Amino acid sequence: MSAVSTPTLTGSAGDVPRTIRLRDDDNVAIVVNAFGLPAGTVFPDGLTLTEFVPQGHKVALADIPVGGHVRRYGEVVGIALRDIPQGSWVEESCVETPTAPALDALDKATRVPAPLPSLEGYTFDGFRNPDGSVGTKNILAISTSVQCVTGTLDVAIKRIREELLPRFPNVDDVIGLTHAYGCGVAINAPEAVIPIRTLQSLAKNPNFGGEVMVVGLGCEKLVSERLVPEGRGTPEDSVVRLQDERHDGFGSMIDSIMAMAEARLAVLDQRRRETCPASDLVVGLQCGGSDAFSGVTANPSLGFAADLLVRCGATVLFSEVTEVRDAIHLLTPRAATPEVADALIREMAWYDDYLEKGGADRRANPSPGNKKGGLNNIVEKALGSVAKSGTSAISGVLAPGERVREKGLIFAATPASDFVCGTLQLASGITLQVFSTGRGTPYGLAQAPVIKVATRTELSRRWSDLIDLDAGRVATGEATIEEMGWELFHLILDVASGRKRPWSDRWGLFNDLTLFNPAPIT
């Protein structure tokens, strides 16, 4: 059973009490009305609230006995810890989190979706690279091998932007790929492969045009040469080491960085946008500040747009292991092959082990904001999260930091943290990201445009200069999921072409890169 569905609304727009029920066998619905509804409220279908229920929170549609199943999305999202009468608020203390699906008893590639009809003729204006990839931005990205050089690079980039960038008007920006890694770490530990692979992959992102440049210190464990991709120049031509004896003080270091940057800016300045098929897009999907509307409005709209992109032959990545784990039984049957299903299970098992070693539990994932927005637990959150994946077959799986290889719908394994997930998706090769939010977040990426989609119209109106698309119209009946999906699809093409700029780009509102490092720090 898919977690994606067309919601059933009671009531209509305006002040009429409204709920959304996702499946006929669901025994809860969520309240749509802003600010919630008081006790005594009577819905058009006769349901009467016995107590106040906040917006987005669940109301029992029938009596649920102690030990009974609380069902939403057609799935069990909780076990009743006490009798829950019809019309009452199904809040967090009422329910126990169900057990996650066992990984050794999952269907594998048993319900592979038939390919949807191809979509032809959709294009965007992108920057084609020598390796055949296509960027949506034209950026000089300067890699770093250790945190120690971050301050120096910040000074250099400020001068590059002021003194050099005006001479190269076709280059969008100069950014540093800075991080908190490189030394004081167990560089040879088995899991060190993840942060190192991530940094190596980041340098190859299509938005950077293949112009690799590294700033290192000289004594760090992660030697700078490891960040120069094969075939992208030599270490002598691509690395500035601050401890190099030729540097006579800080000014000399800055001069060396600027000289190397100037040569690369001259190359990037020759890039021009050209018409490219939509199949050249690599789009990442992510959600943050989720609420109970995420799986009803925004994420199903992202999923519909994802299906459209896949029909065009494009690549779409969805992620966040913790927010997939409790819905994995819905995904392994959709795997294109048993091998893809096994790869999904491999990533779930690895993360289960990672959490266990840290004494953590997936149930700790929902934030206070998630719960305030109506999500009782990680199971409910996961069912809403996987709606981003749409209905296409899952054609591939990436371990953290791996570059994308296949077309179609890809699961890129990442933690659920917005910042870590964004960093890993960039490493995997996304050139644009769509980010849904219910509670709101000023998240953004300097390396790729980010389209922000609100789950609720109230948020979109309050944050009108941060939200790019209002999917809350699905909840009020003003738009269907299909209409929102098509609107988002066209917005993706416009943003990828540079015809429209998302709010995060207009404000220059960008989060730091955050590496995932499960290896020890020494």
Secondary structure, 3 states (H helix, E strand, C coil): CCCCCCCEEECCCCCCCCEEECCCCCCEEEECCCCCECCCCECCCCCECCCCECCCCEEECCCECCCCEEEECCEEEEEECCCECCCCECCHHHEECCCCCCHHHCCCCCCCCCCCCCCCCCEEEEEECCCCCEECCCEEEEEECCHHHHHHHHHHHHHHHHHHHHHCCCCCEEEEECCCCCCCECCCCHHHHHHHHHHHHHCCCHHHCCCCCEEECCCCCCCHHHHCCCCCCCHHHHEEECCCCCCCCHHHHHHHHHHHHHHHHHHHCCCCCEEEEHHHCEEEEEECCCCCCHHHHHHHHHHHHHHHHHHCCCEEEECCCHHHHCCHHHHHHHECCHHHHHHHHHHHHHHHHHHHHCCCCHHHCCCHHHHHCCCCCHHHHHHHHHHHHCCCCEEEEECCCCCCCCCEEEEECCCCCHHHHHHHHHHHCCCEEEEEECCCCCCCCCCCCEEEEECCHHHHHHCCCCCCEEHHHHCCCCCCHHHHHHHHHHHHHHHHCCCCCCHHHHHCCCCCCCCCCCCCEC
